[in-house]
């Protein structure tokens, strides 16, 4: 009996099928890993400004994760796709090694748009990189100006941890 070299043996796979199978497996592993990694994430935003309260501590400026009906902590008018686009622009604007320029976003399907501008230098809080931002949203109901803070763990995604209507002069 001849010995089979693992390098030469191809079994029943035709040329290219092995690479496609490996790519499929890697895709499944990446999607599964991402789902597991983000299963415990949360987003918070302040409620005090909605109730007419102001000058609260960071602990008072947070609320629960938006529901499936409200995917964005910035506005209930933003759809999941609007928030996906806005979040990508926020990540560009808040990038600690970025140039500090504003980052616009738009969704031609809903006609909603906006932009993010970093409002501070990055800082570390609770082992996360954080940065204050200013945001302007052009919604169906009008323009909304916000200020807030977003944080991210090392190598992770930015999450809005506090947001409120922009104060005069900000």
C-alpha positions as CSV (number, residue, x, y, z in Angstrom):
1,X,0.0,0.0,0.0
2,X,1.3,3.4,-0.9
3,X,1.5,6.1,1.7
4,X,-0.7,9.2,1.0
5,X,0.8,12.6,1.6
6,X,-1.7,15.0,3.1
7,X,-0.4,17.7,0.8
8,X,-1.2,15.6,-2.4
9,X,-4.5,14.1,-1.3
10,X,-7.5,16.0,-2.6
11,X,-10.3,13.5,-1.9
12,X,-13.5,14.2,-3.8
13,X,-13.1,18.0,-3.9
14,X,-12.6,19.6,-7.2
15,X,-10.2,22.5,-7.7
16,X,-11.4,25.6,-5.8
17,X,-14.1,23.8,-3.7
18,X,-11.7,23.5,-0.8
19,X,-11.0,27.2,-0.8
20,X,-14.7,28.0,-1.0
21,X,-15.4,25.6,1.9
22,X,-12.8,27.2,4.0
23,X,-14.1,30.7,3.2
24,X,-17.6,29.6,4.2
25,X,-16.4,28.1,7.4
26,X,-14.4,31.3,8.3
27,X,-17.5,33.4,7.5
28,X,-19.7,31.3,9.7
29,X,-17.1,31.5,12.5
30,X,-16.8,35.3,12.2
31,X,-20.5,35.9,12.2
32,X,-21.0,33.6,15.2
33,X,-18.1,35.2,17.0
34,X,-19.4,38.7,16.4
35,X,-22.8,37.7,17.6
36,X,-21.4,36.2,20.8
37,X,-19.1,39.2,21.4
38,X,-21.9,41.7,21.1
39,X,-24.5,39.8,23.0
40,X,-23.9,41.6,26.2
41,X,-23.3,45.1,24.9
42,X,-25.6,48.0,25.9
43,X,-26.1,51.6,24.9
44,X,-27.3,54.3,27.3
45,X,-28.4,57.9,27.0
46,X,-29.6,60.6,29.4
47,X,-33.2,61.1,30.2
48,X,-32.9,64.1,32.5
49,X,-33.0,66.6,29.6
50,X,-36.2,65.1,28.4
51,X,-37.7,65.7,31.9
52,X,-36.5,69.3,32.1
53,X,-33.6,68.5,34.4
54,X,-30.1,69.6,33.9
55,X,-26.6,69.6,35.4
56,X,-26.7,65.9,36.4
57,X,-23.8,63.6,37.0
58,X,-22.8,61.0,34.4
59,X,-24.6,58.4,36.5
60,X,-27.9,60.4,36.2
61,X,-27.4,60.9,32.5
62,X,-27.9,57.3,31.4
63,X,-30.9,55.1,30.5
64,X,-31.5,51.7,29.1
65,X,-30.7,50.3,25.7
66,X,-33.1,51.6,23.0
67,X,-35.8,49.0,22.0
68,X,-36.0,47.3,18.7
69,X,-38.5,50.0,17.7
70,X,-35.9,52.7,18.6
71,X,-32.5,51.5,17.4
72,X,-30.8,54.8,18.1
73,X,-30.0,56.5,21.4
74,X,-30.0,59.9,19.5
75,X,-33.6,60.1,18.2
76,X,-36.6,57.8,17.9
77,X,-36.9,59.0,14.3
78,X,-33.7,57.2,13.2
79,X,-34.3,53.8,11.7
80,X,-31.8,51.0,12.1
81,X,-30.2,51.8,8.8
82,X,-30.0,55.6,9.7
83,X,-28.3,54.6,13.0
84,X,-25.9,52.3,11.2
85,X,-24.9,55.1,8.9
86,X,-24.7,57.6,11.7
87,X,-22.7,55.3,13.9
88,X,-20.1,54.8,11.1
89,X,-19.8,58.6,10.8
90,X,-19.5,58.9,14.6
91,X,-16.6,56.3,14.6
92,X,-14.8,58.3,12.0
93,X,-15.3,61.7,13.8
94,X,-14.3,60.3,17.2
95,X,-11.3,58.2,16.1
96,X,-8.4,59.2,18.5
97,X,-5.9,59.2,15.7
98,X,-8.1,61.0,13.3
99,X,-7.8,64.7,12.3
100,X,-10.7,65.9,14.5
101,X,-12.8,66.9,11.4
102,X,-16.5,66.6,11.2
103,X,-18.0,63.4,9.7
104,X,-21.3,63.6,7.8
105,X,-23.8,60.8,7.1
106,X,-27.0,60.6,5.1
107,X,-29.6,58.0,4.2
108,X,-31.1,58.7,0.8
109,X,-34.0,56.3,1.4
110,X,-35.3,58.2,4.5
111,X,-33.7,61.6,3.5
112,X,-32.4,61.9,7.1
113,X,-28.9,63.1,7.6
114,X,-26.5,64.6,10.1
115,X,-22.9,65.0,11.2
116,X,-20.7,64.4,14.2
117,X,-17.9,66.7,15.4
118,X,-15.5,65.7,18.2
119,X,-15.8,68.2,21.1
120,X,-12.9,67.1,23.2
121,X,-9.6,65.2,23.2
122,X,-10.0,61.5,23.8
123,X,-9.9,60.5,27.5
124,X,-9.9,57.2,29.4
125,X,-12.8,56.3,31.7
126,X,-13.5,52.9,33.2
127,X,-10.8,51.3,31.0
128,X,-12.4,52.7,27.8
129,X,-11.5,55.4,25.4
130,X,-14.1,58.1,25.5
131,X,-14.7,61.3,23.6
132,X,-17.3,64.1,23.8
133,X,-19.1,65.0,20.6
134,X,-21.5,67.4,19.1
135,X,-24.1,66.1,16.7
136,X,-26.6,67.7,14.4
137,X,-29.5,65.6,13.0
138,X,-31.7,66.7,10.1
139,X,-34.9,64.8,10.7
140,X,-38.4,64.9,9.3
141,X,-39.5,67.0,12.3
142,X,-36.6,69.4,12.0
143,X,-33.0,69.9,13.0
144,X,-31.9,68.5,16.3
145,X,-28.6,69.6,17.9
146,X,-27.1,67.3,20.5
147,X,-24.0,66.9,22.7
148,X,-22.9,63.7,24.3
149,X,-20.1,61.3,25.1
150,X,-19.3,58.0,23.4
151,X,-16.8,55.4,24.7
152,X,-15.3,52.2,23.3
153,X,-13.3,49.4,24.7
154,X,-9.9,48.9,23.2
155,X,-10.5,47.6,19.6
156,X,-14.3,47.7,20.1
157,X,-17.1,49.8,18.7
158,X,-18.2,53.2,19.9
159,X,-21.3,53.3,22.2
160,X,-23.1,56.5,23.1
161,X,-23.0,56.7,26.9
162,X,-24.6,60.1,27.3
163,X,-26.5,62.4,25.1
164,X,-28.7,65.5,25.6
165,X,-29.8,68.6,23.7
166,X,-26.9,70.9,23.0
167,X,-26.6,73.7,25.6
168,X,-26.5,77.3,24.4
169,X,-23.0,78.2,23.2
170,X,-21.8,74.6,22.7
